[in-house]
């Protein structure tokens, strides 16, 4: 066993009660429980991150489709003659909704 170093720390009353109960239930010292807690991984295995493979695959397909399409700027602009309306037509129509004669 490695050389031990004495430490003192403050814990809440509820933590002290819990530590005493667990130590008694497991038949170990409170210090052993504290050492085990310090050596334990940050996330217990039951709470470790496990990505949803189907969701991840779906997300990757979506991103690849977007990348394949390219940006809006890269796509050819539709001439107003093909649309049947112009930006000015839209402005006039929308402003007409709010202007009262």
Backbone as CSV, one residue per row, in Angstrom:
resi,resn,N_x,N_y,N_z,CA_x,CA_y,CA_z,C_x,C_y,C_z
1,UNK,0.844,-1.187,0.000,0.000,0.000,0.000,0.885,1.245,0.000
2,UNK,0.449,2.256,-0.709,1.232,3.482,-0.793,1.172,4.249,0.522
3,UNK,2.080,5.153,0.685,2.153,5.973,1.902,0.911,6.852,1.978
4,UNK,0.294,6.892,3.134,-0.919,7.680,3.348,-0.558,9.091,3.812
5,UNK,-1.396,10.055,3.426,-1.255,11.440,3.846,-2.549,11.820,4.562
6,UNK,-2.430,12.395,5.731,-3.611,12.764,6.503,-4.216,14.049,5.957
7,UNK,-5.530,14.043,5.771,-6.272,15.218,5.298,-7.464,15.439,6.208
8,UNK,-7.829,16.681,6.367,-9.054,17.031,7.069,-9.929,17.797,6.091
9,UNK,-11.232,17.546,6.143,-12.135,18.261,5.260,-13.460,18.475,5.946
10,UNK,-14.188,19.437,5.447,-15.508,19.749,5.975,-16.554,19.199,5.020
11,UNK,-17.526,18.508,5.588,-18.658,18.023,4.807,-19.931,18.394,5.550
12,UNK,-21.039,18.369,4.837,-22.320,18.704,5.444,-22.794,17.558,6.336
13,UNK,-23.692,17.871,7.251,-24.230,16.860,8.177,-24.858,15.697,7.422
14,UNK,-25.611,16.005,6.379,-26.266,14.926,5.613,-25.222,14.033,4.949
15,UNK,-24.106,14.625,4.498,-23.048,13.836,3.884,-22.363,12.956,4.921
16,UNK,-22.184,13.494,6.128,-21.587,12.716,7.210,-22.468,11.524,7.566
17,UNK,-23.775,11.769,7.663,-24.709,10.680,7.969,-24.671,9.607,6.883
18,UNK,-24.675,10.055,5.632,-24.643,9.118,4.513,-23.342,8.317,4.518
19,UNK,-22.225,8.996,4.760,-20.925,8.338,4.784,-20.890,7.262,5.873
20,UNK,-21.401,7.575,7.042,-21.435,6.613,8.145,-22.302,5.399,7.797
21,UNK,-23.490,5.659,7.222,-24.385,4.552,6.850,-23.733,3.642,5.817
22,UNK,-23.146,4.231,4.784,-22.529,3.429,3.720,-21.326,2.639,4.225
23,UNK,-20.534,3.277,5.049,-19.361,2.581,5.587,-19.800,1.382,6.426
24,UNK,-20.815,1.577,7.246,-21.317,0.489,8.080,-21.916,-0.624,7.220
25,UNK,-22.716,-0.232,6.217,-23.366,-1.219,5.351,-22.351,-2.041,4.559
26,UNK,-21.249,-1.406,4.140,-20.249,-2.096,3.329,-19.136,-2.724,4.168
27,UNK,-19.136,-2.422,5.445,-18.128,-2.989,6.328,-16.728,-2.450,6.070
28,UNK,-16.641,-1.168,5.707,-15.351,-0.524,5.467,-15.299,0.774,6.263
29,UNK,-14.138,1.385,6.300,-14.015,2.655,7.005,-14.548,3.796,6.140
30,UNK,-14.872,4.903,6.794,-15.300,6.092,6.074,-14.173,6.583,5.166
31,UNK,-12.951,6.506,5.648,-11.800,6.941,4.856,-11.682,6.111,3.573
32,UNK,-11.958,4.817,3.661,-11.887,3.978,2.466,-12.933,4.406,1.441
33,UNK,-14.121,4.749,1.894,-15.157,5.226,0.971,-14.738,6.531,0.296
34,UNK,-14.116,7.437,1.053,-13.660,8.705,0.477,-12.576,8.424,-0.564
35,UNK,-11.631,7.525,-0.261,-10.576,7.194,-1.227,-11.171,6.573,-2.492
36,UNK,-12.147,5.692,-2.329,-12.799,5.076,-3.494,-13.506,6.130,-4.347
37,UNK,-14.160,7.093,-3.673,-14.858,8.152,-4.408,-13.879,9.000,-5.196
38,UNK,-12.706,9.265,-4.635,-11.699,10.059,-5.345,-11.110,9.299,-6.525
39,UNK,-11.031,7.993,-6.419,-10.480,7.178,-7.508,-11.515,6.842,-8.581
40,UNK,-12.791,7.033,-8.268,-13.860,6.660,-9.205,-13.855,7.601,-10.406
41,UNK,-14.297,7.103,-11.583,-14.406,7.991,-12.749,-15.432,9.084,-12.476
42,UNK,-15.324,10.169,-13.236,-16.227,11.306,-13.045,-17.673,10.888,-13.264
43,UNK,-17.928,10.134,-14.349,-19.269,9.629,-14.613,-19.287,8.120,-14.411
44,UNK,-20.197,7.611,-13.590,-20.304,6.167,-13.462,-20.654,5.548,-14.814
45,UNK,-20.280,4.312,-15.013,-20.521,3.636,-16.288,-21.994,3.672,-16.683
46,UNK,-22.883,3.619,-15.722,-24.316,3.624,-16.038,-24.771,4.967,-16.585
47,UNK,-24.011,6.046,-16.299,-24.390,7.366,-16.774,-23.485,7.855,-17.894
48,UNK,-22.600,7.003,-18.364,-21.685,7.407,-19.429,-22.484,7.737,-20.687
49,UNK,-21.913,8.575,-21.519,-22.582,9.006,-22.745,-22.535,7.886,-23.788
50,UNK,-23.698,7.483,-24.265,-23.806,6.489,-25.328,-24.673,7.095,-26.425
51,UNK,-24.051,7.577,-27.501,-24.844,8.232,-28.535,-25.798,7.257,-29.221
52,UNK,-26.921,7.777,-29.662,-27.903,7.004,-30.417,-27.375,6.892,-31.846
53,UNK,-26.964,5.700,-32.239,-26.333,5.510,-33.548,-27.276,5.892,-34.699
54,UNK,-28.554,5.550,-34.594,-29.505,5.892,-35.663,-29.658,7.404,-35.799
55,UNK,-29.765,8.093,-34.666,-29.898,9.551,-34.702,-28.633,10.183,-35.281
56,UNK,-27.473,9.658,-34.895,-26.211,10.202,-35.394,-26.102,9.996,-36.907
57,UNK,-26.456,8.793,-37.395,-26.419,8.524,-38.836,-27.375,9.441,-39.586
58,UNK,-28.558,9.651,-39.030,-29.543,10.531,-39.657,-29.006,11.961,-39.733
59,UNK,-28.390,12.417,-38.672,-27.810,13.761,-38.643,-26.707,13.892,-39.698
60,UNK,-25.842,12.906,-39.789,-24.753,12.963,-40.767,-25.288,12.979,-42.201
61,UNK,-26.323,12.185,-42.486,-26.927,12.201,-43.829,-27.488,13.578,-44.141
62,UNK,-28.148,14.195,-43.161,-28.721,15.531,-43.328,-27.626,16.546,-43.638
63,UNK,-26.554,16.534,-42.879,-25.464,17.490,-43.074,-24.807,17.272,-44.435
64,UNK,-24.643,16.028,-44.824,-24.024,15.749,-46.121,-24.905,16.220,-47.272
65,UNK,-26.239,16.067,-47.104,-27.161,16.571,-48.135,-27.036,18.079,-48.259
66,UNK,-26.971,18.764,-47.131,-26.818,20.222,-47.162,-25.503,20.621,-47.820
67,UNK,-24.450,19.919,-47.488,-23.146,20.240,-48.069,-23.151,19.987,-49.571
68,UNK,-23.841,18.948,-49.989,-23.900,18.612,-51.414,-24.677,19.674,-52.196
69,UNK,-25.737,20.214,-51.578,-26.545,21.241,-52.243,-25.768,22.529,-52.420
70,UNK,-24.851,22.818,-51.531,-24.091,24.054,-51.616,-24.837,25.203,-50.981
71,UNK,-24.194,26.337,-50.933,-24.807,27.497,-50.308,-25.823,28.134,-51.251
72,UNK,-26.670,28.973,-50.702,-27.665,29.669,-51.524,-26.995,30.595,-52.520
73,UNK,-25.910,31.195,-52.119,-25.209,32.105,-53.024,-24.642,31.365,-54.226
74,UNK,-24.247,30.126,-53.991,-23.638,29.359,-55.080,-24.685,28.898,-56.101
75,UNK,-25.939,28.779,-55.649,-26.982,28.348,-56.582,-27.365,29.483,-57.518
76,UNK,-27.817,29.131,-58.702,-28.208,30.127,-59.699,-29.461,30.857,-59.235
77,UNK,-29.415,32.150,-59.290,-30.578,32.957,-58.936,-31.638,32.818,-60.011
78,UNK,-32.894,32.730,-59.580,-34.004,32.608,-60.531,-34.359,34.000,-61.029
79,UNK,-34.328,34.223,-62.321,-34.687,35.552,-62.844,-36.129,35.891,-62.485
80,UNK,-36.386,37.188,-62.257,-37.733,37.612,-61.872,-38.753,37.277,-62.947
81,UNK,-38.319,37.213,-64.203,-39.260,36.884,-65.282,-39.763,35.449,-65.145
82,UNK,-38.955,34.551,-64.573,-39.388,33.168,-64.361,-40.281,33.038,-63.133
83,UNK,-40.135,33.962,-62.188,-40.918,33.895,-60.956,-42.320,34.437,-61.156
84,UNK,-42.482,35.392,-61.993,-43.786,36.007,-62.176,-44.004,37.192,-61.253
85,UNK,-43.027,37.563,-60.453,-43.129,38.725,-59.587,-41.733,39.306,-59.384
86,UNK,-41.705,40.542,-58.933,-40.431,41.194,-58.648,-40.421,41.621,-57.190
87,UNK,-39.293,41.986,-56.724,-39.169,42.455,-55.352,-40.012,43.708,-55.143
88,UNK,-40.025,44.584,-56.128,-40.832,45.801,-56.020,-42.313,45.467,-55.891
89,UNK,-42.768,44.429,-56.641,-44.165,44.004,-56.525,-44.482,43.597,-55.080
90,UNK,-43.571,42.864,-54.467,-43.795,42.438,-53.081,-43.848,43.625,-52.137
91,UNK,-42.918,44.561,-52.304,-42.905,45.734,-51.448,-44.207,46.510,-51.573
92,UNK,-44.649,46.732,-52.790,-45.885,47.489,-52.991,-47.064,46.782,-52.352
93,UNK,-47.139,45.477,-52.516,-48.254,44.711,-51.963,-48.231,44.778,-50.445
94,UNK,-47.104,44.629,-49.843,-47.004,44.623,-48.376,-47.196,46.013,-47.788
95,UNK,-46.649,47.003,-48.430,-46.859,48.358,-47.938,-48.321,48.744,-48.083
96,UNK,-48.943,48.277,-49.132,-50.371,48.562,-49.362,-51.242,48.031,-48.252
97,UNK,-50.830,46.996,-47.570,-51.604,46.444,-46.453,-51.684,47.414,-45.285
98,UNK,-50.624,48.229,-45.117,-50.541,49.070,-43.929,-50.848,50.545,-44.191
99,UNK,-50.817,50.971,-45.431,-51.084,52.362,-45.744,-52.597,52.537,-45.825
100,UNK,-53.081,53.517,-45.063,-54.511,53.785,-45.087,-54.780,55.068,-45.838
101,UNK,-55.712,55.030,-46.711,-56.023,56.225,-47.505,-57.003,57.104,-46.791
